[in-house]
Amino acid sequence: MAETSYDLTDSAFAALTFYEGLKDQPTQVLQKSSVGRMLSKHQLDHVLEFVAQKSIRSRA
């Protein structure tokens, strides 16, 4: 069977990647997006780690 290639937006790529079984690796998914690559390029990986956390509640 032939493999199909698609050009996806970051949002579509992230959704597809989560769907394909990487939902337990959110930091890695975010790192593959263009925004994630830009943050990594500027040594802001800690930002990716923060936004990838689950069940964060804001404290007022």
C-alpha distance matrix in Angstrom:
0.0 3.8 6.5 9.4 12.9 16.0 19.8 21.4 25.1 26.5 27.0 23.4 22.2 24.7 23.8 20.0 21.0 23.5 21.1 18.6 21.6 23.9 26.6 28.8 28.7 29.9 31.6 28.5 26.6 29.6 29.9 26.6 27.7 29.8 32.9 32.3 32.0 35.2 37.0 36.1 37.2 40.5 40.8 40.5 38.1 40.7 40.0 36.3 37.4 39.8 37.5 34.9 37.5 37.4 40.4 42.6 45.7 48.1 51.6 54.4
3.8 0.0 3.8 6.4 9.7 13.1 16.7 18.7 22.5 24.2 25.0 21.5 20.2 23.1 22.5 18.9 19.9 22.8 20.8 18.4 21.6 23.5 26.3 28.6 28.0 28.9 30.4 27.2 25.2 27.9 28.0 24.5 25.4 27.1 30.4 30.1 29.5 32.5 34.7 33.8 34.7 38.0 38.6 38.4 36.3 39.0 38.2 34.6 36.0 38.5 36.1 33.7 36.6 36.8 39.9 41.8 44.9 47.0 50.6 53.2
6.5 3.8 0.0 3.8 6.6 10.0 13.6 15.4 19.1 20.6 21.5 18.1 16.6 19.5 19.2 15.5 16.4 19.5 17.7 15.4 18.6 20.2 23.0 25.4 24.6 25.4 26.7 23.6 21.5 24.2 24.3 20.7 21.7 23.4 26.7 26.3 25.8 28.9 30.9 30.2 31.1 34.4 34.9 34.6 32.5 35.3 34.4 30.8 32.3 34.8 32.4 30.1 33.1 33.3 36.5 38.3 41.5 43.5 47.0 49.7
9.4 6.4 3.8 0.0 3.8 6.7 10.4 12.4 16.2 18.1 19.0 15.5 14.5 17.7 17.3 14.0 15.5 18.7 17.0 15.3 18.9 20.2 22.6 25.4 24.6 24.7 26.1 23.2 20.7 23.0 23.4 19.7 20.0 21.5 24.8 24.9 24.6 27.3 29.5 29.2 30.0 33.1 34.0 33.5 31.7 34.4 33.2 29.7 31.6 33.7 31.1 29.1 32.2 32.4 35.5 37.1 40.1 41.9 45.6 48.0
12.9 9.7 6.6 3.8 0.0 3.8 7.0 9.5 13.3 15.2 16.6 13.5 12.2 15.8 16.0 13.0 14.3 17.8 16.8 15.4 18.9 19.5 21.9 24.7 23.3 23.1 24.1 21.2 18.7 20.5 20.7 16.9 17.0 18.1 21.5 21.9 21.3 23.8 26.3 26.1 26.6 29.8 30.9 30.5 28.9 31.8 30.4 27.1 29.3 31.4 28.8 27.1 30.5 31.1 34.2 35.5 38.4 40.0 43.6 45.9
16.0 13.1 10.0 6.7 3.8 0.0 3.8 6.0 9.8 12.2 13.4 10.4 9.8 13.5 13.7 11.3 13.2 16.5 15.7 15.1 18.6 18.9 20.8 23.9 22.5 21.7 22.7 20.3 17.4 18.7 19.3 15.6 14.9 15.9 19.0 19.9 19.7 21.9 24.3 24.6 25.2 28.1 29.4 28.7 27.4 30.1 28.4 25.2 27.6 29.4 26.5 25.2 28.6 29.1 32.1 33.2 36.0 37.3 41.0 43.1
19.8 16.7 13.6 10.4 7.0 3.8 0.0 3.8 7.0 9.7 11.6 9.3 8.8 12.6 13.5 12.0 13.6 16.8 16.8 16.6 19.8 19.4 21.1 24.1 22.3 21.0 21.6 19.5 16.5 17.1 17.6 14.1 12.7 13.0 16.1 17.5 17.2 18.9 21.6 22.2 22.6 25.2 26.9 26.1 25.3 28.0 26.1 23.2 26.0 27.6 24.7 23.9 27.4 28.3 31.2 31.9 34.5 35.6 39.2 41.1
21.4 18.7 15.4 12.4 9.5 6.0 3.8 0.0 3.8 6.4 7.8 5.7 5.6 9.2 10.1 9.3 11.1 13.9 14.3 14.7 17.6 17.0 18.2 21.3 19.7 18.0 18.9 17.2 13.9 14.3 15.4 12.2 10.3 11.2 13.8 15.2 15.6 17.4 19.6 20.5 21.4 23.7 25.2 24.0 23.0 25.5 23.3 20.4 23.2 24.5 21.4 20.6 24.1 24.8 27.6 28.3 30.9 31.9 35.6 37.5
25.1 22.5 19.1 16.2 13.3 9.8 7.0 3.8 0.0 3.8 5.4 5.2 6.0 8.5 9.9 10.5 12.1 14.2 15.2 16.3 18.7 17.6 18.1 21.2 19.4 17.1 17.8 16.8 13.4 12.8 14.3 11.7 8.9 9.3 11.2 13.1 14.1 15.2 17.2 18.8 19.7 21.5 23.2 21.7 21.1 23.3 20.8 18.3 21.3 22.2 19.0 18.8 22.3 23.1 25.7 26.0 28.4 29.1 32.7 34.4
26.5 24.2 20.6 18.1 15.2 12.2 9.7 6.4 3.8 0.0 3.8 5.5 5.0 6.1 8.5 9.8 10.4 12.2 14.0 15.1 16.9 15.2 15.5 18.3 16.3 13.7 14.1 13.4 10.1 9.1 10.8 8.8 5.6 6.8 8.1 9.7 11.2 12.5 14.0 15.6 16.9 18.7 20.0 18.2 17.5 19.6 17.1 14.5 17.5 18.5 15.4 15.1 18.7 19.8 22.5 22.7 25.2 26.0 29.6 31.5
27.0 25.0 21.5 19.0 16.6 13.4 11.6 7.8 5.4 3.8 0.0 3.8 5.4 5.2 6.2 8.6 9.9 10.7 12.2 14.2 16.0 14.6 14.2 17.3 16.0 13.2 14.5 14.4 10.8 10.0 12.8 11.3 8.4 10.2 10.6 11.9 14.2 15.4 16.2 18.0 19.8 21.2 22.2 20.0 19.0 20.6 17.8 15.2 17.8 18.3 14.7 14.5 17.7 18.1 20.5 21.0 23.3 24.3 27.9 29.8
23.4 21.5 18.1 15.5 13.5 10.4 9.3 5.7 5.2 5.5 3.8 0.0 3.8 5.5 5.1 6.1 8.5 9.9 10.4 12.1 14.6 14.0 14.2 17.6 16.6 14.5 16.2 15.4 11.6 12.0 14.4 12.2 10.1 12.1 13.4 14.4 16.2 17.9 19.1 20.3 22.1 23.9 24.8 22.9 21.6 23.4 20.9 18.0 20.3 21.2 17.8 16.9 20.0 20.1 22.6 23.6 26.0 27.3 31.1 33.1
22.2 20.2 16.6 14.5 12.2 9.8 8.8 5.6 6.0 5.0 5.4 3.8 0.0 3.8 5.5 5.1 6.0 8.6 9.7 10.4 12.7 11.7 12.6 15.7 14.2 12.5 13.8 12.3 8.7 9.7 11.5 8.8 7.6 10.2 12.0 12.2 13.6 16.0 17.2 17.9 19.6 21.8 22.5 20.9 19.3 21.5 19.5 16.3 18.5 19.9 16.9 15.6 18.9 19.6 22.5 23.5 26.3 27.8 31.4 33.7
24.7 23.1 19.5 17.7 15.8 13.5 12.6 9.2 8.5 6.1 5.2 5.5 3.8 0.0 3.8 5.5 5.1 6.1 8.5 9.8 11.1 9.5 9.6 12.7 11.3 9.1 10.8 10.1 6.3 7.2 10.0 8.4 7.3 10.6 11.4 10.9 13.2 15.5 15.9 16.7 19.1 20.9 21.1 19.0 17.2 18.8 16.8 13.5 15.3 16.6 13.5 12.0 15.2 15.7 18.7 19.8 22.7 24.3 27.9 30.3
23.8 22.5 19.2 17.3 16.0 13.7 13.5 10.1 9.9 8.5 6.2 5.1 5.5 3.8 0.0 3.8 5.5 5.2 6.1 8.6 10.3 9.9 9.3 13.0 12.7 10.8 13.5 13.0 9.3 10.6 13.6 12.1 11.0 14.2 14.8 14.6 17.0 19.2 19.5 20.4 22.8 24.5 24.7 22.4 20.5 21.8 19.7 16.5 17.9 18.8 15.5 13.8 16.5 16.1 18.7 20.3 22.9 24.8 28.5 30.9
20.0 18.9 15.5 14.0 13.0 11.3 12.0 9.3 10.5 9.8 8.6 6.1 5.1 5.5 3.8 0.0 3.8 5.5 5.0 6.1 8.9 9.3 10.0 13.6 13.2 12.3 14.8 13.4 9.9 12.1 14.4 12.1 11.9 15.0 16.5 16.0 17.8 20.4 21.1 21.5 23.7 25.9 26.0 24.2 22.1 23.7 22.1 18.6 19.9 21.3 18.4 16.3 19.0 18.8 21.6 23.4 26.3 28.3 31.9 34.5
21.0 19.9 16.4 15.5 14.3 13.2 13.6 11.1 12.1 10.4 9.9 8.5 6.0 5.1 5.5 3.8 0.0 3.8 5.3 5.0 6.7 6.0 7.7 10.7 9.8 9.5 11.7 9.9 6.8 9.8 11.7 9.7 10.5 14.1 15.4 14.1 15.8 18.8 19.2 19.0 21.5 23.8 23.5 21.9 19.4 21.1 19.9 16.2 17.2 19.1 16.6 14.0 16.8 17.0 20.3 22.0 25.2 27.3 30.8 33.6
23.5 22.8 19.5 18.7 17.8 16.5 16.8 13.9 14.2 12.2 10.7 9.9 8.6 6.1 5.2 5.5 3.8 0.0 3.8 5.4 5.5 4.8 4.6 8.2 8.4 7.9 11.1 10.4 7.5 10.2 12.9 11.9 12.4 16.1 16.7 15.3 17.6 20.4 20.1 20.2 23.1 24.9 24.3 22.2 19.5 20.6 19.3 15.7 16.2 17.6 15.1 12.3 14.4 14.0 17.1 19.1 22.3 24.7 28.2 31.1
21.1 20.8 17.7 17.0 16.8 15.7 16.8 14.3 15.2 14.0 12.2 10.4 9.7 8.5 6.1 5.0 5.3 3.8 0.0 3.8 5.4 7.1 7.1 10.7 11.7 11.6 14.9 13.9 11.0 13.8 16.4 14.9 15.3 18.8 19.7 18.6 20.7 23.5 23.6 23.7 26.4 28.4 27.9 25.9 23.3 24.4 23.1 19.5 20.0 21.3 18.6 15.9 17.8 16.8 19.5 22.0 24.9 27.4 31.0 33.8
18.6 18.4 15.4 15.3 15.4 15.1 16.6 14.7 16.3 15.1 14.2 12.1 10.4 9.8 8.6 6.1 5.0 5.4 3.8 0.0 3.8 6.1 8.0 10.8 11.3 12.2 15.0 13.2 10.9 14.3 16.1 14.2 15.5 19.0 20.4 18.9 20.5 23.7 23.9 23.4 26.1 28.4 27.8 26.2 23.4 24.9 24.0 20.3 20.6 22.5 20.2 17.2 19.3 18.8 21.8 24.2 27.4 30.0 33.4 36.4
21.6 21.6 18.6 18.9 18.9 18.6 19.8 17.6 18.7 16.9 16.0 14.6 12.7 11.1 10.3 8.9 6.7 5.5 5.4 3.8 0.0 3.8 5.6 7.5 8.7 10.5 13.4 12.0 10.5 14.0 15.8 14.7 16.4 20.1 21.0 19.0 20.8 24.0 23.7 23.0 26.0 28.1 27.0 25.4 22.2 23.3 22.8 19.1 18.8 20.8 18.9 15.5 17.1 16.5 19.6 22.1 25.4 28.2 31.5 34.7
23.9 23.5 20.2 20.2 19.5 18.9 19.4 17.0 17.6 15.2 14.6 14.0 11.7 9.5 9.9 9.3 6.0 4.8 7.1 6.1 3.8 0.0 3.8 5.3 5.2 7.0 9.7 8.3 7.2 10.7 12.3 11.8 13.7 17.5 18.1 15.7 17.6 20.8 20.2 19.4 22.5 24.6 23.3 21.7 18.5 19.6 19.2 15.5 15.1 17.3 15.7 12.2 14.1 14.2 17.6 19.7 23.2 25.8 29.0 32.2
26.6 26.3 23.0 22.6 21.9 20.8 21.1 18.2 18.1 15.5 14.2 14.2 12.6 9.6 9.3 10.0 7.7 4.6 7.1 8.0 5.6 3.8 0.0 3.8 5.4 5.9 9.6 9.6 8.2 10.9 13.4 13.5 14.6 18.4 18.3 16.2 18.7 21.5 20.5 20.2 23.6 25.1 23.8 21.6 18.5 19.0 18.3 14.8 14.2 15.7 13.8 10.3 11.6 11.0 14.2 16.6 19.9 22.7 25.9 29.1
28.8 28.6 25.4 25.4 24.7 23.9 24.1 21.3 21.2 18.3 17.3 17.6 15.7 12.7 13.0 13.6 10.7 8.2 10.7 10.8 7.5 5.3 3.8 0.0 3.8 6.1 9.0 9.4 9.5 12.0 13.9 14.8 16.4 20.1 19.8 17.1 19.5 22.3 20.8 20.1 23.6 25.0 23.2 21.1 17.7 17.8 17.8 14.6 13.0 14.8 13.8 10.1 10.6 10.3 13.6 16.0 19.5 22.4 25.3 28.8
28.7 28.0 24.6 24.6 23.3 22.5 22.3 19.7 19.4 16.3 16.0 16.6 14.2 11.3 12.7 13.2 9.8 8.4 11.7 11.3 8.7 5.2 5.4 3.8 0.0 3.8 5.7 5.6 6.5 9.0 10.3 11.4 13.5 17.0 16.8 13.8 15.9 18.9 17.4 16.4 19.9 21.5 19.7 17.9 14.4 15.0 15.2 11.7 10.5 13.0 12.2 8.5 10.1 11.1 14.8 16.4 20.1 22.5 25.5 28.8
29.9 28.9 25.4 24.7 23.1 21.7 21.0 18.0 17.1 13.7 13.2 14.5 12.5 9.1 10.8 12.3 9.5 7.9 11.6 12.2 10.5 7.0 5.9 6.1 3.8 0.0 3.8 5.4 5.0 6.2 8.6 10.1 11.2 14.7 13.9 11.2 14.0 16.5 15.0 14.7 18.3 19.4 18.0 15.7 12.7 13.1 12.5 8.9 8.5 10.4 8.9 5.4 7.9 9.2 12.9 14.0 17.6 19.8 22.9 26.1
31.6 30.4 26.7 26.1 24.1 22.7 21.6 18.9 17.8 14.1 14.5 16.2 13.8 10.8 13.5 14.8 11.7 11.1 14.9 15.0 13.4 9.7 9.6 9.0 5.7 3.8 0.0 3.8 5.4 5.2 6.1 8.8 10.3 13.3 12.2 8.9 11.4 13.9 12.0 11.3 15.0 16.1 14.4 12.3 9.0 9.9 9.8 6.1 5.8 8.8 8.1 5.3 8.3 10.9 14.6 14.8 18.4 20.1 23.0 26.0
28.5 27.2 23.6 23.2 21.2 20.3 19.5 17.2 16.8 13.4 14.4 15.4 12.3 10.1 13.0 13.4 9.9 10.4 13.9 13.2 12.0 8.3 9.6 9.4 5.6 5.4 3.8 0.0 3.8 5.4 5.0 6.5 9.2 12.4 12.4 9.1 10.6 13.8 12.8 11.4 14.6 16.6 15.2 13.9 10.6 12.5 12.6 8.9 9.2 12.4 11.7 9.0 11.9 14.1 17.9 18.5 22.1 23.8 26.7 29.8
26.6 25.2 21.5 20.7 18.7 17.4 16.5 13.9 13.4 10.1 10.8 11.6 8.7 6.3 9.3 9.9 6.8 7.5 11.0 10.9 10.5 7.2 8.2 9.5 6.5 5.0 5.4 3.8 0.0 3.8 5.5 5.4 7.1 10.7 11.1 8.6 10.6 13.7 13.2 12.8 15.8 17.7 17.0 15.3 12.6 14.4 13.6 9.8 10.9 13.3 11.5 9.0 12.3 13.9 17.6 18.4 21.8 23.5 26.8 29.6
29.6 27.9 24.2 23.0 20.5 18.7 17.1 14.3 12.8 9.1 10.0 12.0 9.7 7.2 10.6 12.1 9.8 10.2 13.8 14.3 14.0 10.7 10.9 12.0 9.0 6.2 5.2 5.4 3.8 0.0 3.8 5.4 5.4 8.5 7.8 5.3 8.3 10.7 9.9 10.2 13.3 14.7 14.3 12.2 10.0 11.9 10.4 6.8 9.0 11.0 8.9 7.6 11.4 13.5 16.9 17.0 20.2 21.4 24.6 27.2
29.9 28.0 24.3 23.4 20.7 19.3 17.6 15.4 14.3 10.8 12.8 14.4 11.5 10.0 13.6 14.4 11.7 12.9 16.4 16.1 15.8 12.3 13.4 13.9 10.3 8.6 6.1 5.0 5.5 3.8 0.0 3.8 5.6 7.8 7.8 4.3 5.6 8.8 8.3 7.4 10.3 12.4 11.8 10.7 8.3 11.2 10.6 7.3 9.5 12.3 11.2 10.1 13.6 16.3 19.8 19.6 22.9 23.9 26.8 29.5
26.6 24.5 20.7 19.7 16.9 15.6 14.1 12.2 11.7 8.8 11.3 12.2 8.8 8.4 12.1 12.1 9.7 11.9 14.9 14.2 14.7 11.8 13.5 14.8 11.4 10.1 8.8 6.5 5.4 5.4 3.8 0.0 3.8 6.6 8.3 6.1 6.3 9.8 10.7 9.9 12.0 14.6 14.7 14.0 12.0 14.9 14.1 10.8 13.1 15.7 14.1 12.8 16.4 18.6 22.1 22.3 25.6 26.7 29.8 32.4
27.7 25.4 21.7 20.0 17.0 14.9 12.7 10.3 8.9 5.6 8.4 10.1 7.6 7.3 11.0 11.9 10.5 12.4 15.3 15.5 16.4 13.7 14.6 16.4 13.5 11.2 10.3 9.2 7.1 5.4 5.6 3.8 0.0 3.8 5.4 5.0 6.2 8.6 9.8 10.5 12.1 14.3 15.1 13.9 12.7 15.4 13.6 10.7 13.7 15.6 13.3 12.8 16.6 18.6 21.8 21.7 24.6 25.4 28.7 31.0
29.8 27.1 23.4 21.5 18.1 15.9 13.0 11.2 9.3 6.8 10.2 12.1 10.2 10.6 14.2 15.0 14.1 16.1 18.8 19.0 20.1 17.5 18.4 20.1 17.0 14.7 13.3 12.4 10.7 8.5 7.8 6.6 3.8 0.0 3.8 5.4 5.1 6.2 8.7 9.8 10.4 12.5 14.2 13.4 13.2 16.2 14.2 12.2 15.6 17.2 15.1 15.4 19.2 21.4 24.4 23.9 26.5 26.8 30.0 31.9
32.9 30.4 26.7 24.8 21.5 19.0 16.1 13.8 11.2 8.1 10.6 13.4 12.0 11.4 14.8 16.5 15.4 16.7 19.7 20.4 21.0 18.1 18.3 19.8 16.8 13.9 12.2 12.4 11.1 7.8 7.8 8.3 5.4 3.8 0.0 3.8 5.4 5.0 6.2 8.6 9.7 10.7 12.4 10.8 11.1 13.5 11.1 9.6 13.3 14.3 12.3 13.3 16.9 19.3 22.0 21.0 23.5 23.5 26.5 28.3
32.3 30.1 26.3 24.9 21.9 19.9 17.5 15.2 13.1 9.7 11.9 14.4 12.2 10.9 14.6 16.0 14.1 15.3 18.6 18.9 19.0 15.7 16.2 17.1 13.8 11.2 8.9 9.1 8.6 5.3 4.3 6.1 5.0 5.4 3.8 0.0 3.8 5.4 5.1 6.1 8.5 9.9 10.4 8.9 8.1 10.8 9.2 6.9 10.3 12.1 10.7 11.0 14.6 17.4 20.5 19.6 22.5 22.9 25.8 28.0
32.0 29.5 25.8 24.6 21.3 19.7 17.2 15.6 14.1 11.2 14.2 16.2 13.6 13.2 17.0 17.8 15.8 17.6 20.7 20.5 20.8 17.6 18.7 19.5 15.9 14.0 11.4 10.6 10.6 8.3 5.6 6.3 6.2 5.1 5.4 3.8 0.0 3.8 5.5 5.0 6.0 8.7 9.7 9.6 9.2 12.6 11.7 9.9 13.0 15.2 14.3 14.4 18.0 20.9 24.1 23.2 26.1 26.4 29.2 31.4
35.2 32.5 28.9 27.3 23.8 21.9 18.9 17.4 15.2 12.5 15.4 17.9 16.0 15.5 19.2 20.4 18.8 20.4 23.5 23.7 24.0 20.8 21.5 22.3 18.9 16.5 13.9 13.8 13.7 10.7 8.8 9.8 8.6 6.2 5.0 5.4 3.8 0.0 3.8 5.4 5.0 6.4 8.7 8.5 9.7 12.7 11.3 10.6 14.1 15.6 14.8 15.8 19.2 22.2 25.0 23.7 26.2 25.9 28.6 30.4
37.0 34.7 30.9 29.5 26.3 24.3 21.6 19.6 17.2 14.0 16.2 19.1 17.2 15.9 19.5 21.1 19.2 20.1 23.6 23.9 23.7 20.2 20.5 20.8 17.4 15.0 12.0 12.8 13.2 9.9 8.3 10.7 9.8 8.7 6.2 5.1 5.5 3.8 0.0 3.8 5.4 5.2 6.3 4.9 6.3 9.0 7.7 7.6 10.9 12.3 12.0 13.3 16.4 19.6 22.3 20.7 23.2 22.9 25.3 27.2
36.1 33.8 30.2 29.2 26.1 24.6 22.2 20.5 18.8 15.6 18.0 20.3 17.9 16.7 20.4 21.5 19.0 20.2 23.7 23.4 23.0 19.4 20.2 20.1 16.4 14.7 11.3 11.4 12.8 10.2 7.4 9.9 10.5 9.8 8.6 6.1 5.0 5.4 3.8 0.0 3.8 5.3 4.9 5.3 5.2 8.9 9.0 8.3 10.8 13.1 13.5 14.0 16.9 20.3 23.4 22.0 24.9 24.9 27.2 29.4
37.2 34.7 31.1 30.0 26.6 25.2 22.6 21.4 19.7 16.9 19.8 22.1 19.6 19.1 22.8 23.7 21.5 23.1 26.4 26.1 26.0 22.5 23.6 23.6 19.9 18.3 15.0 14.6 15.8 13.3 10.3 12.0 12.1 10.4 9.7 8.5 6.0 5.0 5.4 3.8 0.0 3.8 5.5 7.5 8.6 12.0 12.1 11.9 14.6 16.6 16.8 17.6 20.6 24.0 27.0 25.5 28.2 27.9 30.1 32.1
40.5 38.0 34.4 33.1 29.8 28.1 25.2 23.7 21.5 18.7 21.2 23.9 21.8 20.9 24.5 25.9 23.8 24.9 28.4 28.4 28.1 24.6 25.1 25.0 21.5 19.4 16.1 16.6 17.7 14.7 12.4 14.6 14.3 12.5 10.7 9.9 8.7 6.4 5.2 5.3 3.8 0.0 3.8 5.6 8.3 10.8 10.7 11.7 14.3 15.6 16.2 17.7 20.3 23.8 26.4 24.4 26.8 26.1 28.0 29.7
40.8 38.6 34.9 34.0 30.9 29.4 26.9 25.2 23.2 20.0 22.2 24.8 22.5 21.1 24.7 26.0 23.5 24.3 27.9 27.8 27.0 23.3 23.8 23.2 19.7 18.0 14.4 15.2 17.0 14.3 11.8 14.7 15.1 14.2 12.4 10.4 9.7 8.7 6.3 4.9 5.5 3.8 0.0 3.8 5.7 8.1 9.2 10.3 12.0 13.7 15.1 16.2 18.4 22.1 24.7 22.8 25.3 24.9 26.6 28.6
40.5 38.4 34.6 33.5 30.5 28.7 26.1 24.0 21.7 18.2 20.0 22.9 20.9 19.0 22.4 24.2 21.9 22.2 25.9 26.2 25.4 21.7 21.6 21.1 17.9 15.7 12.3 13.9 15.3 12.2 10.7 14.0 13.9 13.4 10.8 8.9 9.6 8.5 4.9 5.3 7.5 5.6 3.8 0.0 3.8 5.3 5.5 7.2 9.2 10.3 11.5 13.1 15.2 18.9 21.3 19.2 21.6 21.2 23.0 25.1
38.1 36.3 32.5 31.7 28.9 27.4 25.3 23.0 21.1 17.5 19.0 21.6 19.3 17.2 20.5 22.1 19.4 19.5 23.3 23.4 22.2 18.5 18.5 17.7 14.4 12.7 9.0 10.6 12.6 10.0 8.3 12.0 12.7 13.2 11.1 8.1 9.2 9.7 6.3 5.2 8.6 8.3 5.7 3.8 0.0 3.8 5.3 5.1 6.4 8.7 10.1 10.7 12.9 16.6 19.4 17.8 20.7 20.9 23.0 25.5
40.7 39.0 35.3 34.4 31.8 30.1 28.0 25.5 23.3 19.6 20.6 23.4 21.5 18.8 21.8 23.7 21.1 20.6 24.4 24.9 23.3 19.6 19.0 17.8 15.0 13.1 9.9 12.5 14.4 11.9 11.2 14.9 15.4 16.2 13.5 10.8 12.6 12.7 9.0 8.9 12.0 10.8 8.1 5.3 3.8 0.0 3.8 5.4 5.0 6.2 8.8 9.8 11.0 14.8 17.2 15.1 17.8 17.9 19.6 22.2
40.0 38.2 34.4 33.2 30.4 28.4 26.1 23.3 20.8 17.1 17.8 20.9 19.5 16.8 19.7 22.1 19.9 19.3 23.1 24.0 22.8 19.2 18.3 17.8 15.2 12.5 9.8 12.6 13.6 10.4 10.6 14.1 13.6 14.2 11.1 9.2 11.7 11.3 7.7 9.0 12.1 10.7 9.2 5.5 5.3 3.8 0.0 3.8 5.4 5.1 6.3 8.5 10.2 13.7 15.9 13.7 16.2 16.0 18.2 20.5
36.3 34.6 30.8 29.7 27.1 25.2 23.2 20.4 18.3 14.5 15.2 18.0 16.3 13.5 16.5 18.6 16.2 15.7 19.5 20.3 19.1 15.5 14.8 14.6 11.7 8.9 6.1 8.9 9.8 6.8 7.3 10.8 10.7 12.2 9.6 6.9 9.9 10.6 7.6 8.3 11.9 11.7 10.3 7.2 5.1 5.4 3.8 0.0 3.8 5.4 5.3 6.0 8.8 12.2 15.1 13.8 16.8 17.3 20.0 22.6
37.4 36.0 32.3 31.6 29.3 27.6 26.0 23.2 21.3 17.5 17.8 20.3 18.5 15.3 17.9 19.9 17.2 16.2 20.0 20.6 18.8 15.1 14.2 13.0 10.5 8.5 5.8 9.2 10.9 9.0 9.5 13.1 13.7 15.6 13.3 10.3 13.0 14.1 10.9 10.8 14.6 14.3 12.0 9.2 6.4 5.0 5.4 3.8 0.0 3.8 5.7 5.2 6.6 10.3 13.2 12.1 15.4 16.4 18.7 21.7
39.8 38.5 34.8 33.7 31.4 29.4 27.6 24.5 22.2 18.5 18.3 21.2 19.9 16.6 18.8 21.3 19.1 17.6 21.3 22.5 20.8 17.3 15.7 14.8 13.0 10.4 8.8 12.4 13.3 11.0 12.3 15.7 15.6 17.2 14.3 12.1 15.2 15.6 12.3 13.1 16.6 15.6 13.7 10.3 8.7 6.2 5.1 5.4 3.8 0.0 3.8 5.4 5.6 9.1 11.1 9.1 12.1 12.7 15.0 18.0
37.5 36.1 32.4 31.1 28.8 26.5 24.7 21.4 19.0 15.4 14.7 17.8 16.9 13.5 15.5 18.4 16.6 15.1 18.6 20.2 18.9 15.7 13.8 13.8 12.2 8.9 8.1 11.7 11.5 8.9 11.2 14.1 13.3 15.1 12.3 10.7 14.3 14.8 12.0 13.5 16.8 16.2 15.1 11.5 10.1 8.8 6.3 5.3 5.7 3.8 0.0 3.8 5.5 8.2 10.4 9.0 11.9 12.7 15.7 18.4
34.9 33.7 30.1 29.1 27.1 25.2 23.9 20.6 18.8 15.1 14.5 16.9 15.6 12.0 13.8 16.3 14.0 12.3 15.9 17.2 15.5 12.2 10.3 10.1 8.5 5.4 5.3 9.0 9.0 7.6 10.1 12.8 12.8 15.4 13.3 11.0 14.4 15.8 13.3 14.0 17.6 17.7 16.2 13.1 10.7 9.8 8.5 6.0 5.2 5.4 3.8 0.0 3.8 6.5 9.8 9.7 13.2 14.9 17.9 21.0
37.5 36.6 33.1 32.2 30.5 28.6 27.4 24.1 22.3 18.7 17.7 20.0 18.9 15.2 16.5 19.0 16.8 14.4 17.8 19.3 17.1 14.1 11.6 10.6 10.1 7.9 8.3 11.9 12.3 11.4 13.6 16.4 16.6 19.2 16.9 14.6 18.0 19.2 16.4 16.9 20.6 20.3 18.4 15.2 12.9 11.0 10.2 8.8 6.6 5.6 5.5 3.8 0.0 3.8 6.8 6.7 10.5 12.6 15.4 18.8
37.4 36.8 33.3 32.4 31.1 29.1 28.3 24.8 23.1 19.8 18.1 20.1 19.6 15.7 16.1 18.8 17.0 14.0 16.8 18.8 16.5 14.2 11.0 10.3 11.1 9.2 10.9 14.1 13.9 13.5 16.3 18.6 18.6 21.4 19.3 17.4 20.9 22.2 19.6 20.3 24.0 23.8 22.1 18.9 16.6 14.8 13.7 12.2 10.3 9.1 8.2 6.5 3.8 0.0 3.8 5.7 9.2 12.2 15.2 18.5
40.4 39.9 36.5 35.5 34.2 32.1 31.2 27.6 25.7 22.5 20.5 22.6 22.5 18.7 18.7 21.6 20.3 17.1 19.5 21.8 19.6 17.6 14.2 13.6 14.8 12.9 14.6 17.9 17.6 16.9 19.8 22.1 21.8 24.4 22.0 20.5 24.1 25.0 22.3 23.4 27.0 26.4 24.7 21.3 19.4 17.2 15.9 15.1 13.2 11.1 10.4 9.8 6.8 3.8 0.0 3.8 6.3 9.8 12.6 15.9
42.6 41.8 38.3 37.1 35.5 33.2 31.9 28.3 26.0 22.7 21.0 23.6 23.5 19.8 20.3 23.4 22.0 19.1 22.0 24.2 22.1 19.7 16.6 16.0 16.4 14.0 14.8 18.5 18.4 17.0 19.6 22.3 21.7 23.9 21.0 19.6 23.2 23.7 20.7 22.0 25.5 24.4 22.8 19.2 17.8 15.1 13.7 13.8 12.1 9.1 9.0 9.7 6.7 5.7 3.8 0.0 3.8 6.6 9.4 12.8
45.7 44.9 41.5 40.1 38.4 36.0 34.5 30.9 28.4 25.2 23.3 26.0 26.3 22.7 22.9 26.3 25.2 22.3 24.9 27.4 25.4 23.2 19.9 19.5 20.1 17.6 18.4 22.1 21.8 20.2 22.9 25.6 24.6 26.5 23.5 22.5 26.1 26.2 23.2 24.9 28.2 26.8 25.3 21.6 20.7 17.8 16.2 16.8 15.4 12.1 11.9 13.2 10.5 9.2 6.3 3.8 0.0 3.7 6.4 9.6
48.1 47.0 43.5 41.9 40.0 37.3 35.6 31.9 29.1 26.0 24.3 27.3 27.8 24.3 24.8 28.3 27.3 24.7 27.4 30.0 28.2 25.8 22.7 22.4 22.5 19.8 20.1 23.8 23.5 21.4 23.9 26.7 25.4 26.8 23.5 22.9 26.4 25.9 22.9 24.9 27.9 26.1 24.9 21.2 20.9 17.9 16.0 17.3 16.4 12.7 12.7 14.9 12.6 12.2 9.8 6.6 3.7 0.0 3.8 6.4
51.6 50.6 47.0 45.6 43.6 41.0 39.2 35.6 32.7 29.6 27.9 31.1 31.4 27.9 28.5 31.9 30.8 28.2 31.0 33.4 31.5 29.0 25.9 25.3 25.5 22.9 23.0 26.7 26.8 24.6 26.8 29.8 28.7 30.0 26.5 25.8 29.2 28.6 25.3 27.2 30.1 28.0 26.6 23.0 23.0 19.6 18.2 20.0 18.7 15.0 15.7 17.9 15.4 15.2 12.6 9.4 6.4 3.8 0.0 3.8
54.4 53.2 49.7 48.0 45.9 43.1 41.1 37.5 34.4 31.5 29.8 33.1 33.7 30.3 30.9 34.5 33.6 31.1 33.8 36.4 34.7 32.2 29.1 28.8 28.8 26.1 26.0 29.8 29.6 27.2 29.5 32.4 31.0 31.9 28.3 28.0 31.4 30.4 27.2 29.4 32.1 29.7 28.6 25.1 25.5 22.2 20.5 22.6 21.7 18.0 18.4 21.0 18.8 18.5 15.9 12.8 9.6 6.4 3.8 0.0
